[in-house]
Amino acid sequence: MAKYMIIDGIRADFDQEKNILQVINSVGIHVPTLCYYSDLSIYGACRMCMVEDERGNLIASCSTPPKDKMSIRTNTPRLQHHRKMILELLLASHCRDCTICEKNQTCRLQELAGRLGLTDVRFPNTRTPQPVDDSSVSIVRDPSKCILCGDCVRVCNEVQHVGAIDFAERGSSMVVTPAFGKKLAETDCVNCGQCAAVCPTAAIKVKTNMDKVWRHLYDPAKRVVVQVAPAVRVALGEAFGLPPGEDSIGRIFTAIRMLGFDAVYDTCVGADLTIMEEARELAEKLESGDGRFPLFTSCCPAWIRFAETKHPDIMPYISTCKSPMEMFGAVLKEYYKEKDAEEEQETISTEIVSQETISVAIMPCVAKKMEAVREEFKRNGVPDVDYVLTTKELIRMIRESGIQFDEIDPEAPDMPFSISSGAGVIFGVTGGVTEAALRRLVQEKSTQTLRDIKFSGIRGMEGVKEAIVEMDGRTLRIGVVSGLGNADDLLEKIKSGEEHFDFVEVMACPYGCIAGAGQPFCHKVDKKERMAGMYRSDKAAPIKRSEENPVIFNLYNGGLLEGREHELLHVHYAGAHVHE
């Protein structure tokens, strides 16, 4: 017999729900919350989700398990007064610059104040001014906007196993801060930005490069070219009313041209290059017989940073391939170096100043900002990618320019890098890199082989996936991990001998790049739609494998990559010495 609750007179059956809040949501009632996030542990600090039981007791719906035949009310005069008082007290210790705050109109605190009709704060501001920490290349901390919900602390500790920030002090002096009063740049922060993604206010936000990019766009002496990461296509449109998962890459190209960029490309080309190199690297490792550790992927800069700080012993086993962004960045810089030289020769007798090419990348990932400034990705002191903008930064630029995104027509990327494969598209989801590599490695190229790879167990939202793949007479054990906490746990099992893999794909953000901290915030149900959208784009792509991309063929055969693959497409991190 089904268990049920009575919620505001409505019967609500429940089974797997772990708390009253989930049961309430199931009947279409959304109780206000500030510190509740379903992927994290229950904190129960904000008390906004209080409900009233049949005895008149106020209970926190997020931390109370449902009971059969329990009766509760979610909207009473007492609860209204309680919630408004909490909001007033929070706002009394909060800065008042809402109109110019980056989170204006997307701030949960602001949204709840509007929802509950709070128009006045009766208490003086009690917040002691605290300095902003902008030491990180990717993340800015503004303690004056912190409401102590703990979401950032829990995601950093529970999900990512990084522990760069935590609570300090007690009572009214409590703050969220790195240990010992350090700046964020002085910690083991991996720049994944998941803390910023879950922050309900703007206490933790992503550092922006928009102003610098705008200046270059307005400078006639600068040629500004841009690449767009695969995962951006299924998320950006959400900000303009499109459903999650809808592929809007054509409109994105159009909008970028309207902003004034000189050329626009798809990072899927860089993903195709990564597969060519990483698949070859995996084949060489398998032939070498070195089975102590698997070959780990290298696409995710937050994962690289995590390995450097927490598991340096596995660095020699991480692929030497650059990420797709950095591979394509190197190719674009090299291509335009030649092009700039040609144009300089053509205009040598005029007063026209020779152009300088500025390379910009639109990424779902916050850690890409950190990756772009690493010394390993500079040649002669010049970075291959000058600036990284997140999906949300591009959204702001589009809005700033007045572009009606939902009304513009789609366009194609620019030549000569206008073609990419479906294998490159699926890089944006957890398991996508692995699937793309397997498509490259198997000798049999039939449609049935593609189906076999598809159903091997590497697709899906699970944090850890394992698959056994038969490849040309060899049995491969594959691991696919998203979320650094999951990666940390799996690494310990590999080191202890409990688990063995030949190849492990690691993405720092849970569910992969579709849920990167630079993307518009959404919950798991919308992330599923984004993942489905990526696979739909792959299914519609006429080219399914990276090696079948004619752009890739031309780059390797007589193009600028011939004989220069190692120079332009590979990287060696400090500490990643050749293993004996």
N, C-alpha and C positions, 0 to 999 in steps of 0.2 A: 504494500500500500504506500502510495506516494506521500512524502512528507510535505507539509505546507506551512506557510505563515500568512497572517492577515496583515496587510500593509495598507493603511488608510482605508480600511473596509474592502480591499481587493485581495482575493485569494491568490497566493503566489506559491506554486510548487517549487521545490528545490531538491537537488541531489548532490552535485559536486561543488556547489558554491561554498567557499571557505569562510565567508563572513556575511553579515546581514546586508552590508553595502551592495554586494553583488546580487543578492536577491532583490533588493530595492530597484537596482538598475534593470533587472530582468522584466519589471512591469512598467517600464517607461518613466520612472521617476528618478531624477538626478539630484541627489542630495549634494550640497556644496562640499568640496574638499580642497585642501591646500597641500597636505603632506602625504596624500595617498597616491601611490603609483603601483599598479598591479604587478609589475615585474620585480618589485623590490619588497623587502620585508616590511611588516607592519610597524609603523612608528607611533602613530596615534598622538601626535603632539599638538596639532592645531585645534582639535576639538570642534571643528566646523561641521563634522558629519554626525553630530549627536542627534539621536532620535529619542522619542518618549515611549516607554513600554506601558503595559496595561496598569501597572502600579503607580505610574507617574514618575518613575525613575528616568533620568537622562543617561543614556548609554552611547558609547562610541560605536557606530555601526561598522567601522573599518576593522576593529579589533575584537568584535563580539561574534562568535559563531552562531549560525541560525539554529533555532530549536523548533521542533515540531509543534504546531498549533500556537506558536508565539504570536502575539498581537502587538503591533507598534504603530505609532503615528509619526509622520515625518514633517508635518507642518502644523504647529500650534503657536499661539501667542507667546508662550514661554520660549519655544525654540527660536522664533523670530527675534525676540529680544536677546537671547543668548548669542546668536550668530552675529547680530549687528554689534553687540558689545565687543566680541572678539575682533571683528574687523576694525572697529574704532581703536582698540588698543594696539593692533598691528600697525595701523596707519599713523598712530601717535609716535611710533618709533621708526618711521619710514620717511625717506626724503619725499619732497612734494613736487618734483620736477616731471610729473607724469606726461605733460604735453610734449616735452622734448626728449622723453626717454625712448630708447630703441624699442622697448617692448610695448609702447603705447598701442592700444587696441588689441594686443595679443597677451597682455599681462593677466594672469589669473586673479591676482589681488584686485586689480582694476575692474575686471569682469564681474567679480562677486560683489564689489561695492555698488556697481550699477544694477546688478540683478536684484540685490536686496534693498535698493532705493536709499542707500546711504549718501546723504548730501552734505553732511556736516561732521567734523571731528571736534568733539568738545574738549579734547585734551591737548596740552602743548606738546611740541615735538621733544621727545626725551632722548633721541638718538645722539650720542656723542660723535662728532665728526671723526671719520677714520680715513686714512689715505687710500687712494685707489692703487691697486697693484696691477700695473701694466707691464711687468717685467717679462712675461712670456711673449713669444712671437705669435701665439695663436689665441690666447685667452686673457680676458681682463676681469679682475675681481673688484667689485664695488661693494664693500661691506655695509654701506649706508642703505642699500636696497635689500639687504638680507632679512628674511622673516623667520629664520631658524627652522624651516620645514624639514631640513635634514635630507632632502632628496639627493643633493649633490654628494653628500658624505656617503650615503648608502650606495649609490651607483658606483662611486669610486672604489669603495671597499668591497662590496658584495659582488657586484657584477664584473668589475674590471680587476680587482685584486691589486690595485696600485697603491691606495692609501696616501695620496698626496695631500689630502685635506681631512680635517676632522673637527669635532667640537673642542673648544678650550674654554677655561674659566667656568663659572657657575652662576646660576640665578640671572639677574638682570645684566651681568657682565659677560654672559655667554656669547661667544663668537664662533664662526666657522673660519678656520685658518690653517695654513700649513703648520707643521710642528715647529716649536721654538721661535715663532714669529718670523720664519723665513719667508722670502718671496717665492712665488710659484715657480719661477725659473730656476730656483736653487734646490728644488725637490726632484723626485723621480717621476714627476708628471710626464705622461706620454703624449700629451696634446690631443687626445682622442676627442675631447670636447663633450663627452657624454654628460658631464656635470652641467655644462651650459644648456644642453638639450632638455634636461629635466627641470632646470631652475624655473619656478613659476613667475619670477620677476626678472629683473636684469642685474641681479647681484653677481652672476657669472655670465659673461657674454663673450662672443667671438670677436676678436680684434679685426677691424676692417681695413681694407686697402682701397676702398672705393675712391677716396679723394685723389690718391696718387694716380689711379687708372684714369679718372676723369681728366686730370691735368694732361696726361699723355694723349688722350683722345682729342683734346683741343689744340695740341701742338702739331702744326703742319710738318715739322721736321721729323716726326715720329711715325713709323709704320707700326700700328698696333694689331697684332694677330692673336687669335684666341682659339683654344680647344675646349670642347665641352665633354665632360665625363659621361659614361653610359647611364648611370643612375639618375642623372639630372632630368632626363626626359620623362620619367614617370612620376615626378614629384612637383616640379615647378608649376605646372598648370593648376595645382590645387589652390594656389594663392589667387587665381583668377577665375575660380568657379568650375574648373574642369574636374571630373571625378578622379580619385586616386587611381593610379595605374594607367591612365590614358597617355599614350606616347605623343608628346608634343614637340619632338625634336625639330621638326620642320618649322614650326612657329618660333621656336627658340632661335634658330638660325636667322630668321627674318628680323626678330626683335633685336638681336645683336648687331645686325647690319644697320638697323635704324638708329642704334645708339652711337654709331660712328666708327665701329671697328672696321679695319681695312680688309681682313680676311677671317673666315670662320671655318673651323675644322672639327671633326668628330674624334674624340680620344679613342674610340673603338679601333682606329688605325694603330694607335700605340698599343692597345690590347692585343691586336693581331701580331705585332712585333714581339710582344712579351711571350706569347705562346710559341712562336717560332724558336725563340732562344731558350725558354724554360723547358719546353718539351725535349729539345736536344740535350739540355743539361740533365734532365731526368734519365733519358736513355743512356747517357754516358755514366751516370752514377750507378745505374743498374748493371751495366757491363763491368764496372770496376769491382763490384762485389763488396763494397764498403756498406755494411748493413747496420752499423752501430746506431746511427740515427737516420731517420728519413730525410728526404729533401724537403725543406720547408719553403713555402712561397715567400716572395719578397715584395708583393704589391702594396702592402699596407704599411705606411711609415710609423703609425702608432705601435704596431706589432714589432717592428724593427727596434724601436726605442725600448719597448718592454723587454725584449730579448737582451738588449745591450745592458740594461740595468739589473735585471732579475735572473737571467739565464745566459750569461756570457759564454758558457761552455758549448752552447749549441750554435753560436754564430758561424762557425765554419761550415755548418750544414744548411745554412740559409742560402737560397739561390743568389747568385751574383747578378741576376737580372735587375735592371732598374725597373721602377714601376712604370705602367703605361704612360702616365703623365710625363715622367722624366725622359723616357725613351723618345716620345713624340716631341717633347720640348727640345731635345738635342737635335733631332732631325730637322725641326722647323728652324732653329737657330742656324744650322749648317746650310740649309736651303736658302734662307734669306741673306746669309753672309755672301753667298755667291751672287744672289740677285742684287743686293745692295752694291756690290763691287761693279757689276755690269752697268747699273744705272749711273754710278759715279763716273764711269768712263764716258757714258753717253752725254752727261751734263757738265763735263770738266771745263768747257769753255764758257759756261754760264755762271750766274751768281747763285744758282740754286744750291742750297746746302744738301749734302748727301744725307739720305735717310738713315735713321737708326731704328732697328726692329725691336719692338717691345713684345715679349711673349707673355700672354696671360692665360691662365687656366681656370675654368669654371668647374668646381669640384663639390661633391656632396660631403667632403671630408674636411675637418678642421685641421687635422695633423698635416695635411698637404702644405699648409702655410709654413710649418716647421721644416718639412722635407725640402721645400724650395730654397731655403736659405742655408742648408747644410753645405759644408765645404766640399763634400764628395760630389756634389752636383754642380760644381762650378768648373769651368775650363778657362784657364788663364785669368782667374778671378771673376769671370762673368758667369752668372747663373744661367742655366738653360731655360728656366722658367722664372720670369722676373716677378710676377705677382700671381697670387692665387685668390680668387673670389669664390665664396660659397654660393650655393643655390639661392639662399636667402638674400645675399648681397646683390645678386643679379636681379632678383625680384624687386628689390628697392630701387635699383637703377632704372628698371623698366617703368615702375610707377612714377619715379621722379621725372621721367621724360614724357609722361602722359600717354604712353603707348597702350592702346586697347588690345591686350594680348589675345583675348578671345575672338577678336574680329579680324586679325591679320591672316594672310594666306601663308601656307608653309613654303619654304624654299630649301634648296639643296646646299650642302657644304661646297667650299671652293675647291677648284683644281689646284694642284695635281693630286691631292690627297682626299678625293671625294668618295672613295669606295671603301667600305668596311664589311666585315662578316657578322653573321649572327653569333659566332663564337666570341667576338669582341663585345657584343652587346651584353651578354649574360655575365660579364665580369662584375656587374653591379650587384649580384645576389650571392649569398653564401652558397658555395658549391659550383659557381659558374666558372671560376678559373680552372678547377679540376676537370669539369666537363669539356671545356674548350681544349685543354691539354690532351685529354683522351681522344678527342676527335682527331687531333693532329697525329697522335702516336700509333693508333691502330692502322694496320695495313689495309684491312677490309673497309671500304668506304661506302658500303651500301646503306640504303635507308633503314634497313633492319638493324644495322650496327648502331646507327644513331638512336633508334628506339631502345636498344639494349642498354646503351650508356644512360639514356634518359631515365630508365627505370632501375638503375643500379643501386639507388638509395642515396645519391648525393644531392638530390633536390629536396627542398623542404625547409621549414622554419626552425627545425631542431638546432639547439646550440652545439651539439656534437653528433656528427653522423659518421658512420663507418660503412665501408663497402668493399666487397671482394670483386675485382674485375679481372677477367681473363683477357690477356693481351698478347696475341701472337705466340701462344703456347706458354706464356708466363703468367703466373697468378700474382696480381698486385693487391696489396692491402692498402686502402686509401682512407685517410682521415680528413674530415672537413669540420672546422671549428670556427664559430663566431662568438665574440665576447672574450675578453682577455682572461677573465676568471676561468672560463672553460678551457682556454689554452693552457693556463697555468696548471690546472688539475691534470690535463692530459699529458703535459710534459713530465710531471712527476711520475706518472704511470709508465711512460716510455723509459725514463731514466732508471726506474726500479726494475725494469724488465717485465712488468705486468702486461704491457701492451707493446706491439711492434707494428710499424707501418713502413711502407716504402715511400709514401708521398703524403704530406700533410699541408692542407690549405688553411691559412689562418687569416681571419678578418677581425680587427679589434672591436668593431661595432656589432652588437647583437643583430643578427639577420643580414649583415653585410652592408654594402655602401648605400642601399636603398634607405637605411635607417641612420645614415651618417649624421653627425651633429650639425652639419651645414645645411641639412634639408629642413623644410617646414616640419614642425613637430606634428606627430600623429600617433595614434595608438595602434596596437597590434593588428586589428582588423584591417586598417588601411595599409599597413605594411605588407599584409598578405596580398592586397590588391596591387600594390607596387610590384611585388615579386611576380605576380601573374602577368602584369603588363610587360615586364622584361622578357618573359618567355614567349608572349604573343609576338613581340617584335622580332625575336629570334626566329620564330616559326614562319613569319612573313618574309624574312630576309632571303633573297635569291642565292646568296653565298653563305654556306653553313660552316666552312672551315677556313682557318686563317691562311693556310698555304694556298688556297684557291683564289685569294684576293690578288687581282692583277697589280694593284699598287704595291703590295708587299713584294711580289715577284720582280717588279721593275726596280725597287730600291736595292734588292740584293744582287740583281743581275745587270750590271752596267750602271747602276744608280749610285747615289752618294754613300750607300752602306757597303758597297763591294770592297772587301778587304779592311773595313773599318768597324766591323760589328762589335768587337771587343771594346774599342775606344769609345764608341757612341752609346752602346746599349748595355754595358755592364758597369758595375760599381763594386768596390771593395771597401767595406767598413772597417774602421779601426777595431782590432780585436778578432776579426774574422780571418785568421791565418789559415793557411792550407793545413788540413788535418793529416796526420801521419797514419 
